[in-house]
Amino acid sequence: MPSAMLLVGSMFTVGAILLFLLARHLWWTEPRPSTALVMVIAFDWAVAAMVGSMILVSITSGRGRRTARGRRRARARKGRVTVELQESDPRRTTRLTGPGAEMSASSDIQVGSRLPALFLFAASAGLAVFVVWFHLQGQSTWIGTGVSLILASYVGNWARNAWPRPEAAKP
């Protein structure tokens, strides 16, 4: 079974590529100043930063190191399953029961290096500077600039959360 990091990283990489293609399309078709263009660029920047930090985590917190101990859990069940679909009216619920399977998996990785957090801090600062520059060039609206700057602050928060905890550094 492939690593969860590889699967999620691949999905986010595909997302970043699709967002880049959308941004390129908007660049050629949207009139200036544009709200959508700067927001798509900001989301693409954030997804690319997430992929970059995932790569750095996998490189710096390899399995052979003590600080990279993590937990993996996987569970599968086959048999009779029930799916409940609740509509907007809470009194109406549709239930489907029949043969099926359910699976769940999770993986916890302890971050052992400051490099992914520093990368995310740099990405956050770079995104904020780019968005302000883009706005000053007359390429984005106030709404697009504001949403993109809020997204840059979220990337900075990811960096704060990616900072290694003291218990992760202990042998």
C-alpha positions in Angstrom: 0.0 0.0 0.0 1.5 3.4 -1.0 2.3 5.9 1.7 -0.4 8.3 2.7 2.0 11.2 2.2 2.6 10.0 -1.4 -1.2 9.8 -2.1 -2.1 13.1 -0.6 1.0 14.8 -2.0 0.0 13.6 -5.5 -3.5 14.9 -5.1 -2.3 18.3 -4.0 0.3 18.4 -6.9 -2.5 17.7 -9.4 -4.5 20.4 -7.8 -1.6 22.9 -8.0 -1.2 22.1 -11.7 -4.9 22.6 -12.4 -4.9 25.9 -10.5 -1.9 27.1 -12.4 -3.7 26.3 -15.7 -6.8 28.1 -14.5 -4.7 31.1 -13.5 -3.0 31.1 -16.9 -6.4 31.0 -18.6 -7.7 33.9 -16.4 -4.6 35.9 -17.2 -5.5 35.9 -20.9 -9.3 36.3 -20.5 -10.1 38.4 -17.4 -10.2 42.1 -17.7 -8.1 44.1 -15.3 -8.4 44.6 -12.4 -9.5 41.1 -11.6 -10.8 39.5 -8.4 -10.7 35.9 -9.5 -7.2 36.0 -11.0 -5.4 37.1 -7.8 -7.4 34.6 -5.7 -6.6 31.7 -8.0 -2.9 32.7 -8.0 -3.0 32.9 -4.1 -4.7 29.5 -3.8 -2.2 27.9 -6.2 0.7 29.5 -4.3 -0.8 28.1 -1.0 -1.3 24.6 -2.5 2.2 24.6 -4.0 3.6 25.7 -0.6 1.8 22.8 1.1 3.3 20.3 -1.4 6.8 21.8 -0.9 6.4 21.5 2.9 5.2 17.9 2.6 8.3 17.1 0.5 10.5 18.7 3.1 8.8 16.8 5.9 9.3 13.5 4.1 13.0 14.3 3.4 13.9 15.6 6.9 11.8 13.2 8.9 12.7 10.0 7.2 11.7 6.6 8.7 15.2 5.8 9.8 15.4 8.7 12.3 14.2 8.5 15.8 12.3 11.8 15.5 10.2 10.5 12.6 8.4 7.9 14.6 4.8 8.0 13.7 1.6 6.0 14.0 -0.2 4.3 11.2 -3.7 3.0 11.5 -5.7 1.2 8.9 -9.1 -0.5 9.2 -11.3 -2.3 6.7 -14.6 -4.0 7.1 -16.8 -6.0 4.7 -20.3 -7.0 5.1 -23.7 -5.2 5.4 -23.4 -1.4 5.5 -25.9 1.3 5.9 -25.6 4.8 4.4 -27.9 7.6 5.7 -28.7 10.6 3.7 -30.3 13.4 5.6 -32.1 16.0 3.6 -32.7 19.7 4.6 -35.8 18.6 6.5 -34.5 16.7 9.5 -37.6 14.5 9.5 -36.7 13.0 6.1 -33.9 10.6 6.1 -33.1 8.2 3.3 -31.3 4.9 4.2 -29.6 2.6 1.9 -28.6 -0.8 3.2 -26.8 -3.6 1.4 -23.5 -5.4 0.9 -20.4 -3.2 0.9 -17.1 -2.3 2.4 -15.7 0.5 4.4 -12.1 1.5 4.9 -10.3 4.1 7.0 -6.7 4.9 7.4 -4.5 7.6 9.1 -0.9 8.3 9.5 0.7 10.6 12.1 4.2 11.9 11.4 6.3 13.8 13.9 8.1 16.7 12.3 11.8 16.7 13.3 13.1 19.7 11.4 12.4 23.4 11.3 13.0 23.5 7.5 9.3 22.9 6.5 8.1 25.6 8.9 10.7 28.1 7.6 9.7 27.2 4.0 6.0 27.9 4.8 7.0 31.2 6.6 8.9 32.3 3.4 6.0 31.2 1.2 3.6 33.2 3.4 5.7 36.3 3.2 6.3 35.9 -0.5 2.6 35.5 -1.2 1.8 38.7 0.8 4.5 40.7 -1.0 3.3 39.4 -4.4 -0.4 40.2 -3.7 0.4 43.8 -2.6 2.7 44.3 -5.6 0.0 42.8 -7.9 -2.6 45.2 -6.4 -0.3 48.2 -6.8 0.2 47.3 -10.4 -3.6 47.6 -10.9 -4.1 43.9 -11.6 -6.4 43.0 -8.7 -9.4 44.4 -6.9 -9.6 45.2 -3.2 -11.7 42.1 -2.6 -9.2 39.8 -4.4 -6.3 41.4 -2.6 -8.0 41.1 0.8 -9.0 37.4 0.4 -5.5 36.7 -0.9 -3.8 38.4 2.1 -6.0 36.5 4.4 -4.9 33.3 2.7 -1.3 34.4 3.1 -2.0 34.7 6.9 -3.3 31.1 6.9 -0.1 29.9 5.2 1.8 31.6 8.0 -0.4 29.8 10.5 0.4 26.5 8.9 4.1 27.4 9.4 3.4 28.1 13.1 1.7 24.7 13.4 4.5 23.0 11.4 7.2 24.1 13.9 8.6 21.0 15.7 7.3 20.5 19.2 9.8 20.0 22.0 8.6 16.4 22.5 9.3 15.6 18.8 13.0 16.5 19.3 13.5 14.1 22.2 15.2 10.8 21.4 
